[in-house]
Amino acid sequence: MDQESQANIMKIAEDEKSSADHIIVVLGARDIEGAAISAETVTVGDPSYTGPLAGVSLRLPVYHILEPKVRDWIPKDVYDENAGIMAMVVDTEELGKQFKAIRERGLGAG
């Protein structure tokens, strides 16, 4: 996750501090490993220690667009058009487990 995106997410989280429990982050990166790093960045802080979220634990819940839980939140036609092809080549159940573990680590951070 680039520094500008980190700064934007940090600003939103700070601006909405009183209602931070109403914020979720949904990632859609095709690079699943990169998406996992971005997920860690918005939960427990920037693991590279180079961006604005270095050492900052926002503990925001983060999901990937391909997680089965997220798919259920989106109208089927919209999902199929925008993420359907990618969902056919990714193990979405495994992806869901990976992101769930990141969310759980985020809840324990701080």
Secondary structure, DSSP 8 states (H G I E B T S, - for coil): --HHHHHHHHHHHHHTGGGGGG--EEE--S-HHHHHHHHHHHHT--TTS-STTTT------EEETTSHHHHTTS-HHHHHHHHHHHHHHS-HHHHHHHHHHHHHHHHH--
